[in-house]
Amino acid sequence: MEKPDYHILVCMSFRGLEPKGKCIKQGGGELLQYLESEIADRGLNAFLSSTGCLQFCDQGPVMVIYPQGYWYGGITDEDQIDEILDALEEGRAAEEYLLA
């Protein structure tokens, strides 16, 4: 496997072995599934990971993109994911969804 250009992390609210936080209850799982298919469809060289709680529960679901260091919150539908991935492919952040 070659080194990916992007590492995308999606909060799945795990604390220990249990999904307990808001991100998973607000659609984090569906977000992860859509991202996986969209990354493949676009041919992005990206690695996708689910994570434990990222501590931005009130702004979830949360996703982070490295190495850019973009933290996005309130990502609840496929159109938002498309905007974020479009911006990433253009070399910029989707500023509307960035966490401060």
N, C-alpha and C positions, 0 to 999 in steps of 0.2 A: 504494500500500500504506500502510495506517495503521500507526503505531508500535505494535509488539506490547506486550502487558502483561508478557510473560515471554520471556526468552531462555534456552533450555535447551541446554546444551553437553554432549556425550557424548564421552568420551575414546575415540579410536580408535587410540591408541598410535603415531601417526606420528612418526618421527624422521627428518627429511629427507623423502624421498618414499616410504619403506618403512614399513609397519606392523610394528613390531618388539617392542612391549611386551606386557604381560600383558592389558590391557583387551580388545584385539581377540581375543586367544586365549581369553578367558573369556566371550565372548558379547556384546561391545560392538556388533557389527553387528546382531545380532538385537534387542538393546535399542533401538537407533536405529530400526529398522523398526517395532517395536511402538509406540514413542513417537509416531512419525509418524502411524500409523493412529489411535491413541487420542486424540491432540490434535485430529485432524479429527472423530472421532466425538463428542467432548465439546464441540466448537465453541469450544475455547480460542483466544484471541488470542495465540498463541505462535509464536516463531521457533525452529526446531531447527537446531543446527549440530553437525557432528562436528569434533573438534579433534585436534591433536597431543597428545603426552604431557603429562598434567597433574601428573606427578611423585608420584602416590600409587599406584604400581604394586602394592604389597602389599595394597591395599584395593580393587582394581578388580573389576569395571568401575566407573568413576567418572562421575558426572554432576553438573553445577552448574546452578543456577537463579538467574538475575538478573532483576530488580534485588534480589531478596531476599538473595542471597549464600548460599544453601543449597548446601553441598557434601555429596553423598551418595556412599557407597562400598559395595561388596559387593552391587551390584544385579544379581541374576542371573536373576530370573524376572518374569513378567508381574504376578503378585500384588503384588510389591513396587512396581512401577511404578504400579499402580492405587492403592495406599495413598499413594504420594507425590503423585500427581495429585489424589486426593481431598482430601488435606491442603492442597494448594496452592489448590484451589477454596474451601476453608473458611478461607483466610487464615492458615494456620499451617504449621509444618514437620512433616514425618514424622520425629520425633526419633529413632526406633529406628535409622534409617539414616544419620543425620548423622555426618560425620567431625568429630573433635574439633578 
